Amino acid sequence: LREIRRYQKSTELLIRKLPFQRLEASEAYLVGLFEDTNLCAIHAKRVTIMPKDIQLARRIRG
């Protein structure tokens, strides 16, 4: 119980920030890629994304 109280009183972070930053960065990359992929599919007058849309989006992005 002392250990629980000690952690409740402390303001230090118990879990490191770096893994969460990596997760958020990869999530942002994937969301942006899928947004661009969706635009490629819409441009081709389709509503379903296909592997060729992802390839085109990645090629345009560089």
C-alpha positions as CSV (number, residue, x, y, z in Angstrom):
1,L,0.0,0.0,0.0
2,R,2.9,2.4,0.7
3,E,4.1,1.8,-2.8
4,I,0.7,2.7,-4.3
5,R,0.5,5.9,-2.2
6,R,4.0,6.8,-3.3
7,Y,3.1,6.5,-7.0
8,Q,-0.2,8.4,-6.5
9,K,1.7,11.3,-4.9
10,S,4.4,11.4,-7.5
11,T,4.2,13.4,-10.7
12,E,6.9,11.6,-12.6
13,L,6.0,9.6,-15.7
14,L,5.9,5.8,-15.1
15,I,5.8,4.9,-18.8
16,R,8.3,6.3,-21.3
17,K,7.1,8.7,-24.0
18,L,9.2,7.3,-26.9
19,P,7.1,4.2,-27.7
20,F,4.0,6.3,-27.8
21,Q,5.7,8.9,-30.0
22,R,6.7,6.1,-32.4
23,L,3.2,4.8,-32.4
24,E,1.6,8.2,-33.1
25,A,4.1,8.9,-35.9
26,S,3.4,5.6,-37.6
27,E,-0.3,6.2,-37.2
28,A,-0.1,9.6,-38.7
29,Y,1.9,8.2,-41.7
30,L,-0.6,5.5,-42.4
31,V,-3.6,7.9,-42.1
32,G,-2.0,10.3,-44.5
33,L,-1.2,7.5,-46.9
34,F,-4.7,6.1,-46.8
35,E,-6.1,9.7,-47.4
36,D,-3.9,10.0,-50.5
37,T,-4.8,6.5,-51.6
38,N,-8.5,7.3,-51.3
39,L,-8.0,10.5,-53.4
40,C,-6.2,8.3,-56.1
41,A,-9.2,5.9,-56.2
42,I,-11.7,8.8,-56.4
43,H,-9.7,10.3,-59.2
44,A,-10.0,7.0,-61.1
45,K,-13.8,7.2,-60.5
46,R,-13.8,4.3,-58.0
47,V,-14.8,4.1,-54.4
48,T,-12.7,1.1,-53.5
49,I,-9.0,1.5,-52.9
50,M,-6.7,-0.9,-54.6
51,P,-3.0,-1.8,-54.3
52,K,-2.2,0.3,-57.4
53,D,-3.7,3.4,-55.6
54,I,-1.3,2.9,-52.7
55,Q,1.6,2.4,-55.0
56,L,0.7,5.6,-56.9
57,A,0.3,7.6,-53.6
58,R,3.7,6.4,-52.4
59,R,5.3,7.2,-55.7
60,I,3.9,10.7,-55.8
61,R,5.0,11.3,-52.1
62,G,8.5,10.4,-53.0
